Amino acid sequence: MRVYSKGIRKLIGLVIIVCVVGGVLGYQSSFAKSTNNQSSEHSPNYPENENGQTYGSSSDAASPETDPN
């Protein structure tokens, strides 16, 4: 009976480890896809002045990196 109990404990532990690792990998994969999609969002085409600086409303920007100068 004791051998059976240890075997069940090991099996349950293994299943838990596999589920945790699988969940983490699945989450990382979906998180990476969502962050890649955000960076490829449509960035507005701002007009440029004679110095090459962009101008316009920052409310059109998808992120701070795409704000006009």
C-alpha positions as CSV (number, residue, x, y, z in Angstrom):
1,M,0.0,0.0,0.0
2,R,2.9,2.4,0.8
3,V,4.5,1.9,-2.6
4,Y,1.2,2.6,-4.3
5,S,0.9,5.9,-2.3
6,K,4.3,7.1,-3.3
7,G,3.7,6.3,-6.9
8,I,0.5,8.3,-6.9
9,R,2.2,11.2,-5.2
10,K,4.9,11.2,-7.8
11,L,2.4,11.0,-10.6
12,I,0.3,13.9,-9.2
13,G,3.5,16.0,-8.8
14,L,4.6,15.3,-12.3
15,V,1.1,16.2,-13.7
16,I,1.2,19.5,-11.7
17,I,4.7,20.4,-13.0
18,V,3.7,19.6,-16.6
19,C,0.5,21.7,-16.3
20,V,2.4,24.7,-14.7
21,V,5.2,24.6,-17.4
22,G,2.6,24.2,-20.2
23,G,0.6,27.1,-18.8
24,V,3.6,29.4,-18.6
25,L,4.8,28.5,-22.1
26,G,1.3,29.1,-23.5
27,Y,1.0,32.4,-21.7
28,Q,4.4,33.6,-22.9
29,S,3.5,32.7,-26.4
30,S,0.2,34.5,-26.4
31,F,1.8,37.5,-24.6
32,A,4.6,37.7,-27.2
33,K,2.0,37.6,-30.0
34,S,0.0,40.4,-28.5
35,T,3.0,42.7,-28.0
36,N,4.1,42.1,-31.5
37,N,0.7,43.1,-32.8
38,Q,0.8,46.3,-30.8
39,S,4.1,47.4,-32.3
40,S,2.8,46.9,-35.8
41,E,-0.2,49.1,-35.3
42,H,-0.9,51.8,-37.9
43,S,1.2,54.8,-37.1
44,P,-0.1,58.1,-38.4
45,N,1.8,59.9,-41.1
46,Y,2.5,63.4,-39.7
47,P,3.4,66.3,-42.0
48,E,7.0,67.5,-41.7
49,N,8.3,71.1,-41.5
50,E,11.3,72.5,-43.3
51,N,13.6,71.1,-40.6
52,G,12.3,67.6,-41.0
53,Q,10.4,67.6,-37.7
54,T,6.9,66.1,-37.6
55,Y,3.9,68.1,-36.3
56,G,0.3,67.4,-35.5
57,S,-2.0,66.1,-32.8
58,S,-0.5,63.5,-30.4
59,S,-4.1,62.1,-29.9
60,D,-3.6,60.2,-33.2
61,A,-0.5,58.5,-31.9
62,A,-0.7,54.8,-31.0
63,S,2.1,55.1,-28.5
64,P,4.6,57.7,-27.2
65,E,7.1,56.5,-29.8
66,T,4.9,57.6,-32.6
67,D,4.1,61.1,-31.2
68,P,5.0,63.9,-33.5
69,N,8.2,66.0,-32.7
